[in-house]
Amino acid sequence: MPTPPSAAPRRLLAHDRHFTADPLLAARPRLKIVAAVALFGVAALALVNVTGFKGAPFPFPAVAAAGCAVFAIGAALLALAGFTARVPDHALRAVVLSGVATCGVGVALVIEQAPWAVGVAIPGWSPITIWFFSVLLVLMTPVRVTVGAMVFSLALEIAAQLAFRAADGGGLPTFTDAAFDLGPSVLAIPISALVAWFMGRLQETIVKAQEMGSYELTTLLGRGGMGEVWRADHRMLRRPAAVKVIRPKTLMEPAERELAARRFTHEAQATAALKSPHTVAIYDFGTTDEGQFYYVMELLDGLDLDALVEREGAQPPERVVSILRQACHSLHEAHLAGLVHRDVKPPNLFLCRYGQDVDWIKVLDFGLAKAAQPKPGDERLTSDGSVSGTPAYMAPEQVMGWDIDGRADVYLLGCVAWFLLVGRDLFTGGVATQVMFAHVQSEPEPPSALAPHPIPKELDAIVLACLAKRPEGRPRSAVELAERLAAVPLATP
């Protein structure tokens, strides 16, 4: 059974609609504290560099000045991560740990000269150890990261002491001196590991206490260009659900990400308010700290219309009319609520069992995937000539970038009807742009000319009316389309 990759959240918490896969991502608010301390440290080290240590000048002033500069670089990295949104999530760990390590090197170059400046050793933890321990405690890093950083700090302290001894003409320290100088820093390693372990257990306890409304991802159901769909189990209700994790477009600016999140939230809330039994039920939604959008919906037992036609071929008119009328029921309610689906296509129409009823249609993805993109108008061509959307299922006004309303969904239902009756897409071709502009320029053939089943002329006329190039030529609403479909004479109504 596949397990969730690092790109997908393993657990979705309903109480705050947020999930954190990396502890450093969860520590973003606390990064401001570390960054502020680091910036204060720049000023403190600069002052010490000017005044000397306890009034005594540094024996290596050029090295001390270089240490201040190195510390300033590390502080700048931490400030970049803590006070701005310019560091992407995937690079946050590297930037933060680099900043902490760079600051540690700066401290070593300045403060490790102090014993030579005043002629005495300073008992207890070294400033390097204190810096690393304090930062790691604030950030609540995992045990592995904590131990690695503390070992690095000890190595840095040893290297600095040996370098300054050699530069000052001194030899290796005696065992007693080394134990006196380095013993506290050595003991800091297991102490920091114990503290990190305890903080980790505390975090786990808090998370478990918050999991009353969480979903656990279990099985990958499908993967597409925009993200993945997982089977999930509610931890308390043991109710199965489907979770769609949507990947936003890369290289989003902070303002674009914020706009995408607001639009996604608005449309998710609007979709969740829909009550049609032919609309997939939305249980929950949110965003992860990695910037991925997700929503939790009912788990359906069946197959989409794409898989239906692939398995069984073109469908008889009776079944097509039944499918379309059910889809109209869902879309009409959405249109009354001000929602336009924009992506009605066979994969988004799911044929399933609903209680004791079979051939029950559920309409999926009411614009949620589109809402997770950074800008409106994603149906049009991108700068590199690729297409955002499905070229075979786009209304002419979508292709041209004009304003759309519910009649765009009526056009898409016409495309779906033609697909079901004939067994292939309305317009096909090797180049996406040709398919897209066929919706604008090419007149469709009546499905009866190509369908393997006899098609009533009334149904032929309805499908062609749905496929009118201008919205004014189509049925005015989904409910009008449903009424016209109900009037089609069928062998088996």
C-alpha positions as CSV (number, residue, x, y, z in Angstrom):
1,M,0.0,0.0,0.0
2,P,1.5,3.4,-0.9
3,T,2.4,5.7,1.9
4,P,2.0,9.5,1.7
5,P,5.1,11.1,0.2
6,S,6.8,14.0,1.9
7,A,5.0,16.3,-0.4
8,A,1.6,15.2,0.9
9,P,0.5,15.8,4.5
10,R,0.1,12.6,6.6
11,R,-2.4,14.0,9.0
12,L,-5.0,16.8,8.5
13,L,-6.2,18.6,11.6
14,A,-9.7,19.9,11.4
15,H,-9.5,22.1,14.5
16,D,-7.1,24.6,12.9
17,R,-7.1,23.6,9.3
18,H,-3.4,23.4,9.4
19,F,-0.8,20.7,9.2
20,T,3.0,20.8,9.7
21,A,5.3,18.2,8.2
22,D,8.6,20.0,9.2
23,P,9.1,21.1,12.8
24,L,11.0,24.2,11.4
25,L,7.9,25.2,9.5
26,A,5.9,25.0,12.7
27,A,8.5,27.2,14.3
28,R,8.1,30.1,11.8
29,P,6.5,32.3,14.5
30,R,9.4,31.6,16.9
31,L,11.9,32.3,14.3
32,K,11.2,36.0,14.8
33,I,12.5,35.6,18.4
34,V,15.7,34.0,17.2
35,A,16.2,36.6,14.4
36,A,15.6,39.4,16.9
37,V,18.2,38.0,19.3
38,A,20.7,37.5,16.4
39,L,20.2,41.1,15.3
40,F,20.8,42.3,18.9
41,G,23.9,40.0,19.0
42,V,25.3,41.9,16.0
43,A,25.2,45.1,17.9
44,A,26.6,43.5,21.1
45,L,29.5,41.9,19.3
46,A,30.3,45.1,17.5
47,L,30.4,46.9,20.8
48,V,32.6,44.3,22.4
49,N,34.8,44.4,19.3
50,V,35.3,48.2,19.8
51,T,35.7,48.2,23.6
52,G,37.5,44.9,24.1
53,F,36.6,42.2,26.6
54,K,36.4,43.7,30.1
55,G,38.5,46.6,28.8
56,A,41.2,44.4,27.5
57,P,41.8,44.6,23.7
58,F,41.6,41.5,21.6
59,P,44.9,39.9,20.7
60,F,43.6,39.4,17.1
61,P,41.4,42.4,16.3
62,A,41.2,41.6,12.6
63,V,39.8,38.2,13.4
64,A,37.4,39.7,15.9
65,A,36.2,42.1,13.2
66,A,35.8,39.3,10.7
67,G,33.8,37.4,13.4
68,C,31.4,40.3,13.7
69,A,30.9,40.3,9.9
70,V,30.3,36.6,9.8
71,F,27.8,36.8,12.7
72,A,26.0,39.7,10.8
73,I,25.7,37.4,7.8
74,G,24.1,34.7,9.9
75,A,21.8,37.2,11.6
76,A,20.7,38.4,8.1
77,L,19.8,34.9,7.1
78,L,17.8,34.4,10.2
79,A,16.1,37.8,9.8
80,L,15.2,36.9,6.2
81,A,13.6,33.6,7.4
82,G,11.9,35.1,10.4
83,F,10.7,38.5,9.3
84,T,9.9,38.0,5.6
85,A,8.1,35.5,3.4
86,R,10.8,35.4,0.8
87,V,12.2,32.0,1.9
88,P,10.1,29.2,0.4
89,D,9.1,26.4,2.6
90,H,11.3,23.8,1.0
91,A,14.4,26.0,1.6
92,L,13.5,27.1,5.2
93,R,15.4,24.4,7.0
94,A,18.6,25.0,5.0
95,V,18.4,28.8,5.5
96,V,17.7,28.6,9.2
97,L,20.4,26.0,10.0
98,S,22.9,27.9,7.9
99,G,22.1,31.1,9.7
100,V,22.5,29.5,13.1
101,A,25.8,27.8,12.1
102,T,27.1,31.0,10.6
103,C,26.3,33.0,13.8
104,G,28.1,30.3,15.8
105,V,31.2,30.7,13.7
106,G,31.1,34.5,14.3
107,V,30.8,34.0,18.0
108,A,33.7,31.6,18.0
109,L,35.9,34.1,16.1
110,V,35.2,36.8,18.6
111,I,34.4,35.4,22.1
112,E,37.0,32.5,22.0
113,Q,39.7,35.2,22.1
114,A,38.4,36.4,25.5
115,P,40.5,34.0,27.6
116,W,43.6,35.3,25.9
117,A,42.5,38.9,26.3
118,V,42.1,38.7,30.1
119,G,44.5,35.9,30.7
120,V,42.0,33.6,32.5
121,A,39.6,30.8,31.4
122,I,35.9,31.3,31.7
123,P,34.2,28.4,33.5
124,G,30.9,26.9,32.4
125,W,29.3,26.6,29.0
126,S,31.0,28.5,26.3
127,P,29.0,31.3,24.5
128,I,29.0,29.0,21.4
129,T,27.3,26.3,23.3
130,I,24.8,28.7,24.9
131,W,24.0,30.1,21.5
132,F,23.3,26.8,19.9
133,F,21.4,25.3,22.8
134,S,19.2,28.4,23.2
135,V,18.3,28.6,19.6
136,L,17.6,24.8,19.3
137,L,15.4,25.0,22.4
138,V,13.4,27.9,21.0
139,L,12.9,26.2,17.6
140,M,12.1,22.8,19.2
141,T,14.2,21.0,16.7
142,P,14.1,17.1,16.5
143,V,16.7,15.1,18.5
144,R,18.7,14.2,15.4
145,V,19.1,17.9,14.4
146,T,19.8,19.0,17.9
147,V,22.5,16.5,18.5
148,G,24.1,17.2,15.2
149,A,24.1,21.0,15.9
150,M,25.5,20.6,19.4
151,V,28.3,18.3,18.1
152,F,29.1,21.0,15.5
153,S,29.2,23.6,18.2
154,L,31.7,21.5,20.2
155,A,33.9,21.0,17.2
156,L,33.7,24.7,16.5
157,E,34.8,25.5,20.0
158,I,37.7,23.0,19.9
159,A,38.9,24.3,16.5
160,A,38.7,27.9,17.7
161,Q,40.6,27.2,20.9
162,L,43.4,25.3,19.1
163,A,43.7,27.9,16.4
164,F,44.0,30.8,18.9
165,R,46.5,28.8,21.0
166,A,48.6,28.1,18.0
167,A,48.5,31.7,16.8
168,D,49.5,32.8,20.3
169,G,52.4,30.4,20.4
170,G,50.9,28.1,22.9
171,G,50.9,24.3,22.7
172,L,48.2,21.8,23.3
173,P,46.3,22.1,26.5
174,T,46.8,19.6,29.3
175,F,44.0,17.1,30.0
176,T,43.0,19.0,33.1
177,D,42.7,22.3,31.2
178,A,40.8,20.6,28.3
179,A,38.4,19.0,30.7
180,F,37.9,22.3,32.5
181,D,37.3,24.2,29.3
182,L,35.4,21.7,27.2
183,G,33.7,19.5,29.8
184,P,30.6,21.6,30.2
185,S,30.2,21.8,26.4
186,V,30.5,18.0,26.1
187,L,27.9,17.5,28.8
188,A,25.6,19.9,26.9
189,I,25.2,17.3,24.1
190,P,23.3,14.7,26.1
191,I,21.5,17.4,28.0
192,S,20.3,19.0,24.8
193,A,19.3,15.6,23.4
194,L,17.2,14.8,26.5
195,V,15.5,18.2,26.3
196,A,14.8,17.8,22.6
197,W,13.4,14.3,23.2
198,F,11.2,15.7,26.0
199,M,10.0,18.6,23.9
200,G,9.2,16.2,21.0
201,R,7.1,14.0,23.3
202,L,5.3,17.1,24.5
203,Q,4.6,18.1,20.9
204,E,3.2,14.7,20.2
205,T,1.0,14.9,23.2
206,I,-0.4,18.2,22.1
207,V,-1.0,17.0,18.6
208,K,-2.9,13.9,19.9
209,A,-5.0,16.1,22.1
210,Q,-5.9,18.2,19.0
211,E,-6.7,15.2,16.8
212,M,-10.4,14.9,17.7
213,G,-11.2,16.1,14.2
214,S,-8.3,14.9,12.1
215,Y,-8.1,12.6,9.1
216,E,-5.4,10.0,8.6
217,L,-4.3,9.4,5.0
218,T,-4.1,5.7,4.1
219,T,-4.3,4.8,0.4
220,L,-3.4,6.7,-2.7
221,L,-6.4,6.6,-5.0
222,G,-5.2,8.7,-7.9
223,R,-2.6,11.3,-9.0
224,G,-3.0,14.0,-11.6
225,G,-1.4,17.2,-12.8
226,M,-2.9,19.3,-9.9
227,G,-2.3,16.9,-7.0
228,E,-3.4,13.6,-5.5
229,V,-6.5,12.0,-4.1
230,W,-6.1,9.8,-1.0
231,R,-8.5,7.6,1.0
232,A,-8.6,8.8,4.6
233,D,-10.1,7.7,7.8
234,H,-11.6,10.0,10.4
235,R,-9.7,9.2,13.6
236,M,-12.7,9.4,15.9
237,L,-15.7,8.5,13.7
238,R,-13.9,5.9,11.7
239,R,-15.7,7.3,8.7
240,P,-13.9,6.8,5.4
241,A,-13.4,9.9,3.2
242,A,-11.5,11.1,0.2
243,V,-8.8,13.8,0.6
244,K,-7.7,15.8,-2.4
245,V,-4.4,17.5,-2.0
246,I,-3.9,20.3,-4.5
247,R,-0.5,21.6,-5.5
248,P,-0.5,25.4,-6.2
249,K,1.6,26.7,-9.1
250,T,5.2,27.1,-8.1
251,L,7.0,30.4,-7.7
252,M,4.0,32.1,-6.2
253,E,4.6,35.5,-4.6
254,P,3.4,35.9,-1.0
255,A,0.5,38.2,-2.2
256,E,-0.5,35.6,-4.8
257,R,-0.4,32.8,-2.3
258,E,-2.6,34.8,0.1
259,L,-5.1,35.6,-2.7
260,A,-5.2,32.0,-3.7
261,A,-5.8,30.9,-0.1
262,R,-8.7,33.4,0.3
263,R,-10.3,32.4,-3.0
264,F,-9.9,28.7,-2.1
265,T,-11.5,29.3,1.3
266,H,-14.4,31.2,-0.2
267,E,-15.2,28.6,-2.8
268,A,-14.8,25.7,-0.4
269,Q,-17.2,27.3,2.0
270,A,-19.7,28.0,-0.8
271,T,-19.4,24.4,-2.1
272,A,-19.8,22.9,1.4
273,A,-23.1,24.8,1.7
274,L,-24.6,23.0,-1.4
275,K,-27.2,20.5,-0.4
276,S,-28.0,18.7,-3.7
277,P,-27.7,14.9,-3.3
278,H,-25.9,15.0,-6.7
279,T,-23.1,17.3,-5.4
280,V,-20.2,15.6,-3.6
281,A,-20.3,16.4,0.1
282,I,-17.4,18.5,1.5
283,Y,-16.4,17.6,5.1
284,D,-13.4,19.9,5.7
285,F,-10.8,22.0,3.9
286,G,-7.6,23.8,4.7
287,T,-4.0,24.5,3.7
288,T,-0.7,22.9,4.8
289,D,2.4,24.8,5.8
290,E,3.9,23.7,2.5
291,G,1.3,25.8,0.7
292,Q,-0.8,22.9,-0.5
293,F,-4.6,23.2,-0.5
294,Y,-6.7,20.2,0.5
295,Y,-10.3,19.3,1.0
296,V,-12.0,16.3,2.5
297,M,-15.0,14.9,0.7
298,E,-17.2,11.9,0.9
299,L,-15.7,8.6,-0.4
300,L,-17.6,7.4,-3.5
301,D,-18.0,3.8,-4.6
302,G,-18.1,3.7,-8.4
303,L,-16.3,5.1,-11.5
304,D,-16.2,8.4,-13.4
305,L,-17.7,8.8,-16.8
306,D,-14.4,8.7,-18.5
307,A,-13.8,5.2,-17.1
308,L,-17.4,4.2,-17.9
309,V,-17.0,5.0,-21.6
310,E,-13.5,3.4,-21.7
311,R,-15.0,0.2,-20.2
312,E,-18.4,0.1,-21.9
313,G,-18.1,2.4,-24.9
314,A,-20.9,4.8,-26.1
315,Q,-23.9,4.9,-23.8
316,P,-27.6,4.5,-24.8
317,P,-29.7,7.7,-24.9
318,E,-31.8,6.6,-21.9
319,R,-28.8,6.4,-19.6
320,V,-27.3,9.6,-21.0
321,V,-30.5,11.6,-20.3
322,S,-30.6,10.2,-16.7
323,I,-27.0,11.2,-16.1
324,L,-27.4,14.7,-17.5
325,R,-30.6,15.4,-15.6
326,Q,-28.9,14.5,-12.3
327,A,-25.9,16.7,-13.2
328,C,-28.3,19.6,-13.9
329,H,-29.8,19.2,-10.4
330,S,-26.4,19.8,-8.9
331,L,-25.3,22.6,-11.2
332,H,-28.6,24.5,-10.9
333,E,-28.2,24.8,-7.1
334,A,-24.6,25.9,-7.6
335,H,-25.6,28.5,-10.1
336,L,-28.3,29.9,-7.8
337,A,-25.6,30.2,-5.2
338,G,-23.3,32.2,-7.6
339,L,-21.0,29.3,-8.3
340,V,-19.9,28.3,-11.8
341,H,-18.2,24.9,-12.0
342,R,-16.0,25.8,-15.0
343,D,-14.6,22.3,-15.2
344,V,-17.5,20.0,-16.0
345,K,-16.0,17.0,-17.8
346,P,-16.2,13.2,-17.6
347,P,-13.6,12.7,-14.8
348,N,-15.6,15.2,-12.6
349,L,-18.9,13.3,-13.0
350,F,-18.9,10.2,-10.9
351,L,-21.3,7.3,-11.3
352,C,-21.8,5.5,-8.1
353,R,-24.2,3.7,-5.7
354,Y,-26.2,6.0,-3.4
355,G,-27.9,3.9,-0.7
356,Q,-30.1,1.6,-2.7
357,D,-29.9,3.6,-5.8
358,V,-27.5,2.8,-8.7
359,D,-26.3,5.0,-11.6
360,W,-26.3,7.9,-9.2
361,I,-24.3,10.9,-10.4
362,K,-22.1,13.0,-8.1
363,V,-20.6,16.2,-9.4
364,L,-17.0,16.8,-8.2
365,D,-14.6,19.7,-7.9
366,F,-16.7,22.8,-7.9
367,G,-14.0,25.1,-8.9
368,L,-11.8,24.1,-5.9
369,A,-8.9,23.1,-8.1
370,K,-9.1,26.3,-10.1
371,A,-9.4,28.3,-6.9
372,A,-6.1,26.9,-5.8
373,Q,-4.3,28.6,-8.7
374,P,-2.7,32.0,-8.2
375,K,-4.6,34.0,-10.8
376,P,-8.0,34.0,-12.4
377,G,-8.3,33.1,-16.1
378,D,-6.2,29.9,-15.7
379,E,-8.3,28.3,-18.5
380,R,-6.4,30.4,-21.1
381,L,-2.9,29.8,-22.5
382,T,0.1,30.2,-20.3
383,S,3.1,32.1,-21.4
384,D,4.9,29.0,-22.6
385,G,1.9,28.0,-24.8
386,S,0.7,25.2,-22.5
387,V,-2.9,24.9,-21.4
388,S,-4.3,25.1,-17.8
389,G,-7.4,23.1,-18.0
390,T,-8.8,20.5,-20.3
391,P,-8.9,21.7,-23.9
392,A,-11.6,19.2,-24.9
393,Y,-14.0,20.7,-22.3
394,M,-13.9,24.5,-22.5
395,A,-16.7,26.8,-23.4
396,P,-15.9,29.4,-26.2
397,E,-16.0,32.2,-23.6
398,Q,-13.5,30.4,-21.5
399,V,-11.1,30.0,-24.4
400,M,-11.5,33.7,-25.2
401,G,-11.1,34.8,-21.6
402,W,-14.5,36.5,-21.5
403,D,-16.8,36.6,-18.4
404,I,-18.7,33.4,-17.8
405,D,-21.9,32.4,-16.1
406,G,-23.9,29.2,-15.6
407,R,-24.3,28.8,-19.4
408,A,-20.6,27.9,-19.7
409,D,-21.5,24.8,-17.6
410,V,-24.4,24.1,-19.9
411,Y,-22.0,24.1,-22.9
412,L,-19.7,21.7,-21.0
413,L,-22.7,19.4,-20.3
414,G,-23.2,19.4,-24.0
415,C,-19.6,18.3,-24.5
416,V,-20.2,15.5,-21.9
417,A,-23.5,14.5,-23.6
418,W,-21.7,14.2,-27.0
419,F,-18.9,12.2,-25.4
420,L,-21.3,9.8,-23.8
421,L,-23.4,9.3,-26.9
422,V,-20.6,9.0,-29.4
423,G,-17.9,7.4,-27.3
424,R,-15.2,10.1,-27.9
425,D,-14.5,13.7,-27.2
426,L,-16.3,16.3,-29.4
427,F,-13.1,17.9,-30.7
428,T,-9.9,16.0,-30.9
429,G,-6.4,16.7,-32.2
430,G,-2.7,16.5,-31.5
431,V,-2.3,20.2,-30.5
432,A,-4.1,21.6,-27.5
433,T,-4.6,25.0,-29.1
434,Q,-6.4,23.5,-32.1
435,V,-8.8,21.7,-29.8
436,M,-9.4,24.8,-27.8
437,F,-10.2,27.0,-30.7
438,A,-12.3,24.4,-32.3
439,H,-14.8,25.2,-29.6
440,V,-14.8,28.8,-30.9
441,Q,-14.7,28.2,-34.7
442,S,-15.9,24.7,-35.6
443,E,-19.5,23.6,-35.8
444,P,-20.1,20.2,-34.1
445,E,-21.7,17.3,-35.9
446,P,-24.9,16.0,-34.4
447,P,-24.3,13.0,-32.2
448,S,-26.7,10.9,-34.2
449,A,-24.4,11.0,-37.2
450,L,-21.7,9.1,-35.3
451,A,-23.4,7.3,-32.4
452,P,-23.7,3.5,-32.5
453,H,-27.2,3.8,-30.8
454,P,-30.3,5.5,-32.4
455,I,-30.5,9.0,-31.0
456,P,-34.0,10.7,-30.8
457,K,-34.0,13.9,-32.9
458,E,-35.1,15.8,-29.8
459,L,-32.0,14.8,-27.9
460,D,-29.9,15.6,-31.0
461,A,-31.3,19.1,-31.0
462,I,-30.8,19.6,-27.2
463,V,-27.1,18.6,-27.4
464,L,-26.5,20.9,-30.4
465,A,-28.3,23.8,-28.5
466,C,-26.0,23.2,-25.5
467,L,-23.0,23.5,-27.9
468,A,-24.1,26.9,-29.3
469,K,-21.1,29.2,-29.7
470,R,-22.8,32.1,-28.1
471,P,-24.3,31.7,-24.6
472,E,-27.6,33.3,-25.8
473,G,-28.2,30.3,-28.1
474,R,-28.0,27.7,-25.3
475,P,-30.6,26.7,-22.7
476,R,-30.8,29.6,-20.2
477,S,-30.1,27.5,-17.1
478,A,-29.4,24.0,-15.9
479,V,-33.0,23.6,-14.8
480,E,-34.3,24.6,-18.3
481,L,-31.9,22.0,-19.7
482,A,-33.3,19.4,-17.3
483,E,-36.9,20.1,-18.3
484,R,-36.0,19.8,-22.0
485,L,-34.3,16.5,-21.3
486,A,-37.3,15.2,-19.4
487,A,-39.4,15.8,-22.4
488,V,-37.3,13.6,-24.8
489,P,-39.2,10.5,-25.9
490,L,-37.2,7.5,-24.9
491,A,-37.8,3.8,-25.3
492,T,-37.1,3.2,-21.6
493,P,-37.7,6.5,-19.6
